[in-house]
Amino acid sequence: MPPLAGKSAVITGAARRLGAAIARALHGAGANVLLHYRASADAALELARELEALRPRSAAAVQADLLATAELGELVTRTLDAFGRLDILVNNASSFYPTPIGEVTETAWDDLIGTNLKAPLFLAQAAAPHLTAARGLILNLVDIHGLRPLRRYPVYSVAKAGLVLLTRSLARELAPHVRVNAIAPGPVLWPEGPETQLDAQLKEKILERTLLQRPGSAQDIARTALFFACDAPFITGQVLCVDGGRSVNW
C-alpha cells in the first residue's frame, strides 16, 4: 500500500512551482489532494485533471483569497466534503516582492504578512480539530530569509520569520496529536515577475555562496515534504533548510 493511501491533504498555492511539486509527490504516495489557487485557475485545473487521470476522485481544485480570513475555513470544509478527512495541511502560498525602507506601504504589509503568516495561522486553527483526530501534520514553507533577512525585503523577511516561530508555537499548542514542521528552501527556484527577477551576475554570486555550488529543484522540496509526511513520526517543531548549504556559508 502507498504510505499515504486513504489520507488527504490541502496544499495552498498548489497550481504551480513548489506547490504543484508537493501536490504531485503527496498524491504519488497515495494521498488525495485539495489544490488551492488564487488566480492560476488554468494551471490548477490542469493539475487536478492530471492527478484525476492517475487515480479518479483523488484531486480537486478550489479557488480562495487567503487574505479573506473568514473564508479560510471553507478550504477545510471542501477537503472534508471531497475526501472525508484531513491529514495534512501544507501552507505553501506566498507573496514575494521587495519593500525597501522608505517605500513600505500598508497595503504591502497587509499582503505580505497576510499571505505568509496570518493565513497559515488561521488555516491551522480551522484545520486543527480534524488534524488532531487524524494525528496529522502541518507543514509550513518558510524561507532561509526567515532566519537571515534578505536585503530590500524587510517585510517579507519578517513575515517568514514569524512563520518560523509560528511553526514552533503550533508544535507546542497542538502536541501530542499533530506534528508541525517547516521547510526553508534556499536557491531552488529563481523568483518570477519583473520586480523580483535576478540578473545572471547575482544568480552566479548566490551559487558561489552555496556550498553545493548549484541550485536545487522543486523536487528537492517535494521529497522533503514527503519525508515529513511519511517518515518523520517523531519530528515536530523543526525547520529543515533545503538550501545546498547556502545558510551555512552566508
C-alpha positions as CSV (number, residue, x, y, z in Angstrom):
1,M,0.0,0.0,0.0
2,P,1.3,3.5,-0.7
3,P,2.3,5.2,2.6
4,L,-0.4,7.9,2.4
5,A,-3.2,5.8,1.0
6,G,-6.6,6.9,2.3
7,K,-5.2,10.2,3.7
8,S,-6.0,13.7,2.4
9,A,-4.0,16.9,2.1
10,V,-4.7,20.5,1.3
11,I,-1.9,22.5,-0.3
12,T,-2.1,26.2,-0.6
13,G,-0.7,27.8,-3.8
14,A,-0.7,24.4,-5.4
15,A,-1.2,25.4,-9.0
16,R,2.5,26.0,-9.9
17,R,6.1,25.7,-8.8
18,L,6.7,24.3,-5.4
19,G,3.1,23.8,-4.5
20,A,2.5,21.7,-7.6
21,A,5.6,19.6,-7.0
22,I,4.5,18.9,-3.4
23,A,1.0,18.1,-4.6
24,R,2.3,15.6,-7.1
25,A,4.6,14.0,-4.5
26,L,1.9,13.6,-1.9
27,H,-0.6,12.3,-4.5
28,G,2.1,9.9,-5.8
29,A,2.4,8.5,-2.3
30,G,-1.4,7.8,-2.2
31,A,-2.9,10.9,-0.7
32,N,-6.0,12.7,-2.0
33,V,-5.2,16.4,-2.6
34,L,-7.1,19.6,-2.5
35,L,-5.3,22.1,-4.7
36,H,-5.8,25.7,-3.6
37,Y,-5.2,28.5,-6.0
38,R,-5.9,32.2,-6.1
39,A,-5.5,33.4,-9.7
40,S,-3.9,30.4,-11.6
41,A,-7.1,28.7,-12.4
42,D,-5.9,27.1,-15.7
43,A,-2.8,25.6,-14.1
44,A,-4.7,24.4,-11.0
45,L,-7.5,22.7,-13.1
46,E,-5.0,21.2,-15.4
47,L,-3.1,19.7,-12.5
48,A,-6.3,18.4,-11.0
49,R,-7.1,16.7,-14.3
50,E,-3.6,15.2,-14.5
51,L,-3.9,13.7,-11.0
52,E,-7.5,12.5,-11.5
53,A,-6.4,10.6,-14.6
54,L,-3.9,8.7,-12.5
55,R,-6.5,8.0,-9.7
56,P,-10.1,9.0,-10.0
57,R,-11.7,11.1,-7.3
58,S,-8.3,11.9,-5.8
59,A,-7.9,15.6,-6.6
60,A,-9.9,18.8,-6.5
61,A,-9.0,22.4,-7.2
62,V,-10.6,25.2,-5.1
63,Q,-10.1,29.0,-5.5
64,A,-9.8,31.2,-2.5
65,D,-8.3,34.5,-1.5
66,L,-6.1,33.8,1.6
67,L,-6.4,37.4,2.7
68,A,-10.1,36.8,3.3
69,T,-9.7,35.3,6.7
70,A,-13.4,34.5,7.2
71,E,-13.3,32.2,4.1
72,L,-10.3,30.1,5.1
73,G,-12.4,27.6,6.9
74,E,-14.0,26.8,3.5
75,L,-10.8,25.1,2.3
76,V,-11.0,22.7,5.2
77,T,-14.8,22.2,4.6
78,R,-14.2,21.5,0.9
79,T,-11.5,19.0,1.8
80,L,-13.8,17.1,4.1
81,D,-16.6,17.2,1.6
82,A,-14.4,15.8,-1.1
83,F,-12.4,13.2,0.8
84,G,-14.0,12.8,4.2
85,R,-10.9,13.6,6.3
86,L,-7.9,15.9,6.6
87,D,-4.5,14.6,7.5
88,I,-2.0,17.1,6.1
89,L,-2.1,20.9,5.7
90,V,0.7,22.4,3.6
91,N,1.0,26.2,3.9
92,N,2.9,27.0,0.7
93,A,1.2,30.0,-0.8
94,S,3.3,33.2,-0.6
95,S,3.6,36.7,-1.8
96,F,7.2,37.8,-2.5
97,Y,8.4,41.2,-3.7
98,P,10.7,44.0,-2.4
99,T,9.7,46.6,0.1
100,P,12.8,48.9,0.6
101,I,12.7,51.1,3.6
102,G,11.1,54.4,2.6
103,E,8.8,52.6,0.1
104,V,6.9,50.3,2.5
105,T,3.1,50.7,2.3
106,E,0.4,49.5,4.5
107,T,-1.0,47.6,1.5
108,A,2.2,45.7,1.0
109,W,2.5,45.0,4.8
110,D,-1.1,43.6,4.9
111,D,-0.4,41.4,1.8
112,L,3.0,40.0,2.8
113,I,2.1,39.4,6.4
114,G,-1.4,38.2,5.4
115,T,-0.3,35.5,2.9
116,N,2.9,34.4,4.6
117,L,1.8,34.5,8.3
118,K,-1.8,35.4,9.0
119,A,-3.3,32.9,6.6
120,P,-1.2,29.9,7.8
121,L,-2.3,30.7,11.4
122,F,-6.0,30.8,10.7
123,L,-5.9,27.8,8.3
124,A,-4.1,25.9,11.0
125,Q,-6.7,26.9,13.5
126,A,-9.6,25.8,11.2
127,A,-7.9,22.5,10.4
128,A,-6.7,21.7,14.0
129,P,-9.7,19.7,15.2
130,H,-9.6,17.5,12.1
131,L,-5.8,17.1,12.1
132,T,-6.0,16.2,15.8
133,A,-8.5,13.5,15.0
134,A,-6.2,12.2,12.3
135,R,-3.0,12.6,14.2
136,G,-1.9,14.7,11.3
137,L,0.8,17.1,10.1
138,I,1.1,20.8,9.4
139,L,3.9,21.7,7.0
140,N,4.9,25.3,6.5
141,L,7.0,26.6,3.7
142,V,9.2,29.2,5.2
143,D,12.5,30.6,3.7
144,I,16.1,30.8,4.7
145,H,15.4,34.6,4.7
146,G,13.1,34.0,7.6
147,L,16.3,33.1,9.5
148,R,18.6,35.7,7.9
149,P,16.9,38.8,6.4
150,L,17.1,39.5,2.7
151,R,18.2,43.0,1.8
152,R,15.4,45.2,0.4
153,Y,12.8,42.6,1.5
154,P,12.3,43.5,5.2
155,V,8.5,42.9,5.3
156,Y,8.8,39.5,3.5
157,S,11.7,38.5,5.9
158,V,9.7,39.5,8.9
159,A,6.7,37.5,7.7
160,K,8.7,34.4,7.1
161,A,10.5,34.8,10.5
162,G,7.0,34.9,12.0
163,L,6.1,31.7,10.3
164,V,9.2,30.1,11.7
165,L,8.1,30.9,15.2
166,L,4.5,30.1,14.4
167,T,5.7,26.6,13.4
168,R,7.3,26.1,16.8
169,S,4.4,27.6,18.6
170,L,1.9,25.4,16.9
171,A,4.0,22.4,17.6
172,R,3.6,23.1,21.3
173,E,-0.1,24.1,21.1
174,L,-1.1,21.0,19.1
175,A,1.1,18.4,20.7
176,P,0.9,15.5,21.1
177,H,-1.5,14.7,18.3
178,V,-0.4,17.0,15.5
179,R,3.2,17.4,14.2
180,V,4.1,20.8,12.9
181,N,7.3,21.3,10.9
182,A,8.7,23.7,8.3
183,I,10.9,23.6,5.2
184,A,13.2,26.5,4.5
185,P,14.2,26.5,0.8
186,G,17.3,28.3,-0.4
187,P,18.2,28.8,-4.1
188,V,15.7,26.2,-5.5
189,L,13.5,28.2,-8.0
190,W,14.5,31.6,-9.1
191,P,11.9,34.3,-8.4
192,E,9.5,35.3,-11.2
193,G,8.0,38.6,-12.1
194,P,9.5,42.0,-13.1
195,E,10.1,43.2,-9.5
196,T,11.9,40.0,-8.3
197,Q,13.8,38.7,-11.3
198,L,17.5,38.3,-10.7
199,D,20.2,39.0,-13.3
200,A,22.8,36.4,-14.2
201,Q,25.5,38.0,-12.2
202,L,23.5,37.9,-9.0
203,K,22.5,34.3,-9.6
204,E,26.1,33.4,-10.0
205,K,27.0,35.2,-6.8
206,I,24.3,33.4,-4.9
207,L,25.5,30.0,-6.2
208,E,29.1,30.8,-5.3
209,R,28.0,31.2,-1.7
210,T,26.1,27.9,-1.8
211,L,28.2,25.0,-0.6
212,L,27.0,22.6,-3.3
213,Q,27.7,25.2,-6.0
214,R,24.4,24.7,-7.8
215,P,20.7,25.5,-7.5
216,G,18.2,22.9,-6.2
217,S,14.9,21.9,-7.7
218,A,11.2,21.8,-6.8
219,Q,11.7,18.1,-6.5
220,D,14.1,18.6,-3.6
221,I,11.4,20.4,-1.7
222,A,8.8,17.8,-2.7
223,R,10.9,15.0,-1.4
224,T,11.4,16.8,1.9
225,A,7.7,17.3,2.2
226,L,7.2,13.6,1.6
227,F,9.8,12.8,4.2
228,F,7.9,14.8,6.8
229,A,4.6,13.2,5.8
230,C,5.8,9.6,5.6
231,D,9.0,9.0,7.5
232,A,9.2,11.5,10.4
233,P,6.7,10.4,13.1
234,F,9.0,11.6,15.9
235,I,9.9,15.0,14.5
236,T,7.9,18.2,15.4
237,G,8.7,21.9,15.8
238,Q,11.6,21.7,13.4
239,V,12.7,23.8,10.5
240,L,14.8,22.0,7.8
241,C,16.8,24.1,5.5
242,V,16.9,22.7,2.0
243,D,19.4,25.1,0.5
244,G,22.5,23.3,-0.6
245,G,24.4,24.8,2.3
246,R,23.5,28.4,1.5
247,S,22.6,29.3,5.0
248,V,25.8,27.8,6.4
249,N,28.0,29.9,4.0
250,W,26.3,33.2,4.4
